[in-house]
Each structure stands twice: as structure tokens, then as C-alpha cells.
Amino acid sequence: MFFNRKKRRIAELERAFGKVKTEGFNFNYISRYHCNKDNSSANQVLSDQTCDDLDFDLFFTFIDRTSSKVGQQCLYQDLRTLTLDLSKTEKREKIIKYLEDNPAKINEFRHLLNTLNSTKAYFLTDIFQKELNEKPKWYFLVPLFSLFSFLSVIFSIFNPSFALLLLLIFPIHAFMHFALKLRVNLIVDSVPQLLNLNYIAKRITKDKNISSFFLDSQKSIQAIDKIKTRLFIFKDENSTLDDFYLVLWFVKEIVKITFLLEPLMSFSASDLVKKYVKEIEDVFSLVGEIDIILSIIAIRNEAEVFCLPAINSTFTSIESKNMYHPLVGNPVANSFESSQKSFLLTGSNMSGKTTFIRSIGLNFITGMALNTCYAESFSCPILKIYSAIRISDDISNASSYFLQEVEAMKLIIEESNKDQNNLILLDELFKGTNTVERISSAKSILSYLNKPNNFVYVSTHDLELTVLLQNEYELYYFGETISNDEITFDYTLKKGVPVSGNAIKILELKNFPSIIIKESNGLVEEFTKNRS
């Protein structure tokens, strides 16, 4: 029965490979490793604003094809901290090539990694990222009472009255056991995951083609392997809830309480683990890296079109052929090659402007983090990405929409003045204020941002900006066709400026009163004449 269950599980994993996960995503747990890690050496840590602008959490649920919670946390870390490491990228591609040539290895590794898929595995990082609890001042009593219990058992063989003494002190032991339980829960829950983590790392690196890429990690695996015999008591228990298991669990708990084994072994393990924090994180990263690599293989297999990007500090432009947004069903791919570093994107409502802006950001992130872009080709310099696309009122701080926009733009302006290349994604600047001041402020800021080190991609409804910025920004637009009382969008990027908008036409198609349509069209003509 066990082997049949194992075979079914392996078959399920094989069928699920490359598919979008249907499980729930707890981002408090997923981001745990990232939030507690020192990311000061990263080229950039994506801000919450940019993540919100690009629908990062939704995108993560699509791109996450990992098999373990460890891999999931490492993937989240990689996508939130953008550092281009060419040696790491080269190593990944070599491992990907080897695994693609040996698909049986993919299934073997995924089955191994899946054993680290319980919620408890999310807290494995606490072992090397948090301070483990210290012993209470009265802890010295624990080994004394434990020794007393052992001696009582031995003496009861010769004198049964000692067994009665053991029963009398059992409540004291129970109090100590449960009083210390909160202090040792981290070790009790995490050490089984650690043992499993190290076992997986050993199994994976048995493959010489894999181990050759992780030579430095072999010492870490061996170091943890040496202490596993002293941590055996924490081995994960069988979760089968049959009568035999319940009886066995009950007996085991009585024994642990009687001899105070849990606090004794837990604090001993805690002291041991503290000595190997670096090695544990090293093995954690190794296992997470293999899971990320398998995830990259999966998303590439599923993608209709993908490419390996060209990212180099010497490049002076961003170019892409048939790039698309991976979350859009039946997406329309677009190509662009800017002779200038920035462009202004206009177009009708619902024509795809914001989606296109987001697709640039997401492809840049996956290119930097996973060496994979949703395009036929994608090239860019090394950049830092900033955005102001989705701004909302901060009710808790009584901040208006406009004030939130101002704060977001102030941060971007400050970053643009630093000695770095920036990718700046903007959508509808200052829509929280009146037309005259919006256009005036937007023009001034966009002119200010149009510097040699900035790549600014901005979408707007304000056609006035196309006139004011035509000598500074390349102009692109998305259009539509209207026929048979229907509006059809082709979502195709075009150079230039749209001839007209579609707002009044939509009012007409929705049967608004003719007097409204007539007056609206008349005012548009008047405004157009005055502007010209």
C-alpha cells in the first residue's frame, strides 16, 4: 500500500510539472526568508510600491512552479532582490541544460523537494535568521530532575517503592515540560525539517554533474550530517492518525515528560545548531537554488515564446521583439526599439497602455532574476526599476490621492539623481489634480527625468503632453477601430499620436442623449482649434 501511494504521488507530481499551482499562497510565510535576510549587497530590493504597481503577488502565483516551501521562499527572494550575477546565471543555464537532457532527474529531484512542502518548512529559516531562545534561570533543575527519574527507574527494579516516587514527581515534570515547550517549539518543529533538508541536499549532490557546481556546499552538508545523530529524537513523526499511532504517540509523550527529554534535547540541539548557522543557510540556499532551476525549466516549457535576455552594463537602449504580458490570456506581442531612452505612450481607454507598461517591468524583473523573458528577444542595460502606476488614498494617514502621487514622484526624482541607470514606469501622472496643473507639472517632471541615465516609459491620456514633449520623448500609441457600432482594440503598439479618442464614441454607442453627444463633439472641435 505504501509503495502504491508513493507511485501515485510521483505520478501526480509528473502531471503537475509546469502547471500553475492551485494551492493557496500565504505571502506572510513566503516572504519570511526575504524579510529577515540582509539584502544590503543586492543591486536593488523592489519597493512595495513597485510590487503593487506590477501586481507582483499575482505574478508570483503564476510564475512559482517550485516543489518545496524552501524553493518558494528562495524564488520570492530572487524576484524581490535584483542582482545580476553572471557566474550564477551561467551556472544555472548549465544545470538547466543537464536536467533537460536527463528528464528522469527532474522527476527524482521534484519528488525529493516535495517532502519539504509542509507549512512547518516555512519556519526553517528561523533557525539561522532568528535568535534561539535561551534557557530560563531555573533550567539547572531540569537535568537534576531528569537524573532523579532515571535513577528511580533503575532502583525500582530492586525496590518497587521507587516507582511510586516516580509517579509523585510526574506532575512536577509535566509542569516543567509544558512550561518550556514554548521556548523549544522552534527547535522541535524546525530540526526535522533541517534533517530532511540536509538529506535532500545529500541526495541531489550525489549526482556528480550537480555536485560539481556546489563544491563549497559539500562541507556544509557534511557538517550538518555529523550532528544528525544527536538530533535523531526530533525526526518527523508519522502523521497517520490510526489507533496504533495514537497509542505510540501517547507512550512517547509519557516517556518524554517522565525523563524531561524534550527540553534537555531541545536546548542541547539549540546550542549545537547555533554553531552551524552559516552551514545551515548554505544548504538551505543550495536546495532552494535547485528548486528555482526546476521552476525555470517549468515556466519555459509552458511559455508560448520565451528568450534568454541580453543584459549588460554597456548597453545604451532597451530593445524587445514580440514582448508580451505573461498574465494576459491570448496576449498580443509588441516590439519596440527606442532610439531615444524614453517614450510617451498615449491611446484610448482600455487600449492596453498600462498593461504594456507593466509588461516592460515584469520582463525586466524575470530577465534579471531568472534569465527568462516573455519575448522573442529582450536586451537592456543593468538598471534599477521604479514606478508610479497604482496610487491609492492612504486613509490611515489621511493622505489624499494627490499627496500620495507627490510622495511617489519625489522618491523617483531623488533616485534619478544618483549615479545609476534607472527604469522608470509611470501611468497617468497627477490624475488627482486639475487639468492645467496636471499637464504643467507632468511636463516639467518628465523633462527633468529625461536624463542620459534614465529610461522613462510613461502612459497618459493627456494629448497635450505629446506636443510639449515631442522633442524629448519618442511618441507611441495604442489605437482602435470602430465598425458596426462596436469598438475593437488591436493592442498593437504604433509610432506617433492617435488621431482621436474614443470616449465620446462610447457614450454614443451606449445610447446617451444625442444633445450630449452633439455638444461634446462641438467642444472637442473648439478645443482642438484653440490648441492648434
C-alpha positions in Angstrom: 0.0 0.0 0.0 2.8 2.4 0.9 4.6 1.8 -2.5 1.3 2.3 -4.4 0.7 5.6 -2.6 4.3 6.7 -3.4 3.8 5.8 -7.1 0.6 7.7 -7.2 2.2 10.7 -5.6 5.1 10.6 -8.1 2.6 10.4 -11.0 0.7 13.4 -9.7 4.0 15.4 -9.5 4.9 14.5 -13.0 1.4 15.6 -14.3 1.6 18.8 -12.3 5.0 19.8 -13.6 4.9 23.2 -15.4 1.3 23.9 -14.3 0.1 26.9 -12.4 -0.4 26.0 -8.7 -4.0 25.7 -7.4 -3.0 25.9 -3.7 -3.3 29.0 -1.5 -0.4 31.4 -1.2 0.4 32.8 2.3 2.7 35.7 1.5 3.5 36.3 5.2 5.2 32.9 5.2 6.5 33.0 1.6 8.2 36.4 2.3 9.6 35.3 5.7 13.1 34.5 4.4 13.3 37.7 2.3 12.1 40.0 5.1 14.6 38.6 7.6 17.6 38.5 5.2 20.3 41.1 5.0 19.8 42.3 1.4 22.3 45.2 1.6 24.5 43.7 -1.1 21.7 43.4 -3.6 21.7 45.8 -6.6 18.1 46.6 -5.7 15.3 45.5 -3.4 12.0 46.0 -5.1 9.8 48.5 -3.2 6.3 47.7 -2.0 5.1 50.5 -4.4 6.7 48.8 -7.4 5.4 45.4 -6.4 1.9 46.8 -6.1 2.2 48.6 -9.4 3.2 45.5 -11.2 0.7 43.1 -9.4 3.7 41.3 -8.1 1.9 38.9 -5.8 -0.5 37.8 -8.6 2.5 37.4 -10.9 4.3 35.3 -8.3 1.4 32.9 -8.1 1.7 32.4 -11.8 5.5 32.1 -12.0 6.0 29.9 -8.9 6.4 26.3 -10.0 8.6 25.2 -7.1 8.0 21.9 -5.3 9.1 22.9 -1.8 8.5 25.8 0.6 12.2 26.3 0.7 12.3 26.8 -3.1 9.3 29.0 -2.9 10.9 31.3 -0.4 14.2 31.4 -2.3 12.3 32.2 -5.6 10.5 35.1 -3.8 13.9 36.4 -2.5 15.4 36.3 -6.0 12.5 38.1 -7.6 12.4 40.9 -4.9 16.2 41.4 -4.9 17.6 42.2 -8.3 21.3 41.5 -8.6 22.8 40.4 -11.9 25.4 37.7 -11.1 26.7 36.5 -14.5 28.5 33.5 -12.9 25.3 32.4 -11.1 23.4 32.8 -14.4 25.9 30.7 -16.3 25.8 28.0 -13.7 22.0 27.9 -13.8 22.0 27.5 -17.5 24.5 24.6 -17.4 22.4 22.8 -14.8 19.2 23.5 -16.8 20.8 22.0 -19.9 21.9 18.9 -17.9 18.4 18.4 -16.4 16.6 18.9 -19.7 18.9 16.2 -21.2 18.0 14.0 -18.2 14.3 14.4 -17.5 14.3 11.4 -15.1 16.4 13.6 -12.8 13.8 16.3 -12.9 11.2 13.9 -11.6 13.6 12.5 -9.0 14.5 15.9 -7.6 10.9 17.2 -7.6 9.8 14.2 -5.6 12.6 14.8 -3.1 11.8 18.5 -2.8 8.1 17.8 -2.3 8.9 16.3 1.1 9.7 19.9 2.2 6.3 21.1 1.3 4.6 21.3 4.7 3.8 24.6 6.4 6.5 23.8 9.0 9.1 24.2 6.3 8.4 27.9 6.1 9.9 28.3 9.6 13.1 26.5 8.8 14.7 29.9 8.2 14.1 30.9 11.8 17.0 28.5 12.8 19.6 30.7 11.0 17.8 34.1 10.9 16.5 34.5 14.5 17.9 34.3 18.0 17.0 31.0 19.5 15.5 31.1 23.0 17.9 30.9 25.9 17.5 28.6 28.9 15.5 30.1 31.9 17.4 30.7 35.1 15.8 27.7 36.8 16.8 25.4 33.9 19.5 23.8 36.1 16.7 21.9 37.8 15.8 20.1 34.6 18.9 17.8 34.4 18.7 17.1 38.1 15.1 16.0 38.0 15.8 14.0 34.8 18.7 12.2 36.5 16.5 11.6 39.5 13.9 9.9 37.3 16.4 7.7 35.6 17.8 6.6 39.0 14.3 6.0 40.3 13.6 3.6 37.3 16.8 1.7 38.0 16.2 1.5 41.8 12.6 0.4 41.3 13.9 -2.8 39.8 15.3 -3.6 43.3 12.7 -1.7 45.3 9.2 -1.1 43.8 8.6 1.8 46.2 10.8 3.9 43.9 8.2 3.6 41.2 5.7 5.3 43.4 8.2 8.1 43.9 8.4 8.4 40.2 4.6 8.9 40.0 4.7 11.5 42.7 7.2 13.7 40.9 5.5 13.2 37.5 3.3 16.4 37.9 6.4 18.5 38.5 7.9 17.1 35.4 4.7 17.8 33.4 4.8 21.4 34.6 8.5 21.8 33.6 7.8 20.1 30.2 4.9 22.3 29.3 6.5 25.5 30.8 9.5 25.1 28.5 7.5 23.9 25.4 7.0 27.4 24.0 10.8 28.0 24.3 11.7 24.9 22.4 8.9 24.8 19.8 11.1 26.3 17.2 13.7 23.6 17.5 11.1 20.8 17.9 9.3 22.0 14.7 12.4 23.0 12.6 15.0 20.4 13.3 13.0 17.6 11.5 12.8 20.0 8.5 16.6 20.6 8.8 17.4 16.9 8.8 15.1 16.5 5.8 16.8 19.5 4.1 20.2 18.0 4.5 19.1 14.6 3.3 17.7 16.2 0.2 20.9 18.1 -0.4 23.0 14.9 0.0 20.8 13.1 -2.5 20.9 15.9 -5.0 24.7 16.3 -4.8 25.3 12.6 -5.2 24.9 13.4 -8.9 28.4 14.4 -9.9 27.1 16.6 -12.6 25.3 18.6 -10.0 27.8 18.5 -7.1 30.5 20.0 -9.3 28.6 23.3 -9.2 28.2 23.2 -5.4 31.7 22.2 -4.2 31.7 24.8 -1.5 28.5 23.5 -0.1 29.8 19.9 0.4 31.5 20.9 3.7 28.2 22.4 4.9 26.3 19.2 4.2 29.0 17.1 5.9 29.0 19.4 9.0 25.2 19.0 9.4 25.5 15.3 8.7 27.8 14.9 11.6 25.3 16.3 14.1 22.3 14.5 12.8 22.8 11.6 15.2 22.5 14.0 18.1 19.2 15.3 16.7 17.6 12.0 16.0 14.9 12.5 18.6 13.4 15.3 16.5 12.8 13.1 13.5 9.4 13.9 12.0 6.7 11.7 13.4 4.3 9.7 11.3 1.1 11.8 10.7 -1.2 8.7 10.2 -4.0 9.1 12.7 -4.7 5.3 13.3 -5.1 3.7 16.7 -1.7 2.2 16.8 -0.1 5.6 16.1 -2.1 7.3 18.8 -1.1 4.8 21.4 2.5 5.0 20.3 2.4 8.9 20.4 0.9 8.8 23.9 3.5 6.4 25.2 6.2 8.5 23.7 4.8 11.7 25.3 4.7 10.0 28.7 8.4 8.9 28.3 9.4 12.4 27.3 7.7 14.0 30.2 8.9 11.4 32.7 12.6 12.0 31.8 12.2 15.6 30.6 13.7 14.5 27.3 12.2 17.3 25.1 13.7 20.3 27.0 17.0 18.5 27.5 17.4 17.5 23.9 15.9 20.8 22.5 18.3 23.1 24.3 21.2 20.8 23.5 20.2 20.9 19.9 19.8 24.6 20.1 23.4 25.0 21.3 24.5 22.7 18.5 22.6 24.5 15.8 24.0 27.9 16.8 27.4 26.7 15.8 26.3 25.8 12.3 24.1 28.8 11.3 26.2 29.6 8.3 26.3 26.0 7.1 22.6 25.6 7.5 21.8 28.7 5.4 24.3 27.4 2.8 22.4 24.1 2.5 19.1 26.0 2.5 20.3 28.1 -0.4 21.5 25.0 -2.3 18.2 23.2 -2.1 16.3 26.4 -2.9 18.5 27.0 -5.9 17.8 23.6 -7.4 14.1 24.1 -6.9 14.3 27.5 -8.6 16.1 25.9 -11.5 13.4 23.3 -11.9 10.8 26.1 -11.7 12.6 28.0 -14.6 12.5 24.8 -16.7 8.8 24.5 -16.0 7.9 28.1 -16.9 10.0 27.9 -20.1 8.3 24.7 -21.1 4.9 26.3 -20.6 5.6 29.6 -22.3 4.5 30.0 -25.8 7.5 32.2 -26.5 10.5 33.0 -24.3 14.0 34.1 -24.6 17.2 34.5 -22.7 17.7 38.2 -22.3 20.9 40.1 -23.0 21.6 42.3 -20.0 24.9 44.3 -20.0 26.1 47.5 -18.3 27.4 48.7 -21.7 24.1 48.7 -23.4 22.5 52.1 -24.1 19.0 51.1 -25.0 16.1 48.8 -24.2 15.0 46.7 -27.2 12.5 43.9 -27.4 10.9 41.8 -30.1 7.4 40.5 -29.7 7.3 41.0 -25.9 4.1 40.2 -24.1 2.5 40.2 -20.6 2.5 36.7 -19.2 -0.7 37.1 -17.2 -2.9 38.2 -20.1 -4.8 35.4 -21.9 -4.1 35.3 -25.7 -1.7 38.3 -25.4 -0.7 40.5 -28.3 3.1 40.7 -28.6 4.7 44.1 -29.3 8.2 45.1 -30.4 10.0 48.3 -29.7 13.4 49.8 -30.1 13.9 53.3 -28.8 16.5 55.5 -30.4 15.8 57.8 -27.5 15.8 56.4 -24.0 12.3 57.4 -23.1 8.9 57.3 -24.7 5.4 58.7 -24.1 2.6 56.3 -24.7 -0.9 57.6 -25.5 -4.1 56.0 -26.6 -7.8 55.4 -25.9 -9.3 53.9 -22.8 -8.9 50.1 -22.5 -6.4 50.1 -25.4 -3.7 48.4 -23.4 -1.3 51.2 -22.4 -0.9 50.3 -18.7 -0.7 46.6 -19.5 2.2 47.3 -21.9 4.0 49.5 -19.3 3.6 46.7 -16.7 4.9 44.1 -19.2 8.1 46.0 -19.6 8.6 46.0 -15.8 7.8 42.3 -15.4 10.0 41.2 -18.2 12.9 43.2 -16.8 12.4 41.5 -13.4 12.3 38.0 -14.8 15.2 38.8 -17.1 17.3 40.0 -14.1 16.2 37.3 -11.7 15.5 34.2 -13.8 17.3 34.9 -17.1 14.0 34.4 -18.8 11.8 36.9 -20.7 8.4 36.6 -22.3 9.5 37.7 -25.7 11.5 36.6 -28.8 14.3 38.8 -27.7 14.9 41.3 -24.9 18.0 43.4 -24.2 18.7 46.2 -21.7 21.5 47.6 -19.5 21.7 46.9 -15.8 19.0 49.1 -14.2 17.1 49.9 -11.1 13.4 49.9 -11.5 11.0 52.5 -10.0 7.3 53.1 -10.7 4.2 55.1 -10.0 1.3 53.3 -11.6 -1.2 52.3 -8.9 -1.6 55.0 -6.3 -4.3 54.9 -3.7 -5.5 57.1 -0.9 -3.9 56.4 2.5 -6.9 56.5 4.7 -5.0 55.6 7.8 -2.8 58.6 7.4 -5.5 60.8 5.9 -3.3 61.3 2.8 -5.0 62.4 -0.3 -4.5 60.6 -3.7 -2.6 63.6 -5.0 -0.3 63.7 -1.9 0.5 60.0 -2.4 1.4 60.7 -6.1 3.6 63.6 -5.0 5.5 61.4 -2.5 5.9 58.6 -5.0 7.3 61.0 -7.6 9.6 62.7 -5.1 11.2 59.4 -4.4 11.7 58.6 -8.1 13.2 62.1 -8.7 15.7 61.6 -5.8 16.7 58.2 -7.2 17.1 59.6 -10.7 19.8 61.9 -9.4 22.0 59.1 -8.2 24.9 57.6 -10.1 22.9 54.7 -11.5 20.8 53.7 -14.5 17.1 53.7 -13.9 14.0 52.2 -15.5 11.1 54.5 -14.6 7.5 53.3 -15.3 4.7 55.9 -14.9 1.0 55.9 -15.6 -1.3 59.0 -15.7 0.8 61.4 -13.7 -1.1 63.6 -11.2 -4.6 62.5 -12.2 -5.5 63.5 -8.7 -5.5 67.2 -9.6 -6.9 69.7 -12.1 -6.1 69.5 -15.8 -4.0 72.7 -16.2 -1.7 71.9 -13.2 -1.6 68.2 -14.0 -0.3 68.8 -17.5 2.1 71.6 -16.4 3.5 69.5 -13.5 3.8 66.3 -15.6 5.6 68.1 -18.4 8.1 69.7 -16.1 8.8 66.4 -14.2 9.1 64.3 -17.4 11.5 66.8 -18.9 13.5 66.7 -15.6 13.6 62.9 -15.7 14.7 62.8 -19.3 18.4 62.3 -18.5 21.1 60.0 -20.0 20.9 57.6 -17.1 17.1 57.2 -17.2 14.7 55.1 -19.3 11.3 56.6 -18.7 8.2 54.9 -20.1 5.0 56.8 -19.3 1.4 56.4 -20.4 -1.1 59.3 -20.5 -4.5 60.4 -21.7 -3.3 64.0 -22.0 -2.5 64.5 -25.7 -1.2 68.0 -24.8 1.9 66.2 -23.4 2.7 64.8 -26.9 3.0 68.4 -28.2 5.0 69.6 -25.2 7.4 66.7 -25.1 7.7 65.8 -28.8 11.3 66.8 -29.0 12.3 65.0 -25.8 10.3 61.7 -25.9 9.5 59.2 -28.6 5.8 59.1 -29.2 3.8 55.8 -29.3 0.2 55.0 -29.0 -2.4 52.2 -28.9 -5.5 52.6 -31.2 -8.8 51.0 -32.0 -11.2 50.5 -34.9 -14.9 51.3 -34.8 -17.3 49.4 -37.1 -20.8 48.1 -36.9 -21.3 50.1 -33.7 -18.5 48.1 -32.0 -15.1 49.2 -30.8 -12.3 46.7 -31.4 -8.8 47.1 -29.9 -5.8 45.5 -31.6 -3.4 46.2 -28.7 -0.7 46.9 -31.2 2.0 49.5 -30.4 2.3 52.2 -33.1 4.6 55.1 -33.5 3.1 58.6 -33.4 0.0 60.1 -31.8 -3.7 58.8 -32.0 -5.9 60.8 -34.3 -8.8 60.9 -31.9 -10.1 59.4 -28.7 -13.0 57.0 -28.1 -14.7 58.4 -25.1 -17.5 60.3 -26.9 -18.0 57.4 -29.3 -18.5 55.0 -26.4 -21.1 57.4 -25.0 -22.8 57.3 -28.4 -22.7 53.5 -28.6 -24.3 53.4 -25.1 -27.2 55.5 -26.4 -26.5 58.7 -24.4 -28.9 61.5 -25.4 -28.0 63.0 -28.8 -27.8 66.5 -27.3 -24.9 65.4 -25.1 -23.1 63.8 -28.0 -23.5 66.8 -30.2 -22.3 69.3 -27.6 -19.3 67.1 -26.6 -18.2 66.8 -30.2 -18.6 70.6 -30.7 -16.5 71.3 -27.6 -13.7 68.9 -28.8 -13.6 70.7 -32.2 -13.4 74.1 -30.4 -10.6 72.9 -28.0 -8.7 71.4 -31.0 -8.8 74.7 -32.9 -7.7 76.7 -29.9 -4.9 74.3 -29.2 -3.6 74.5 -32.8 
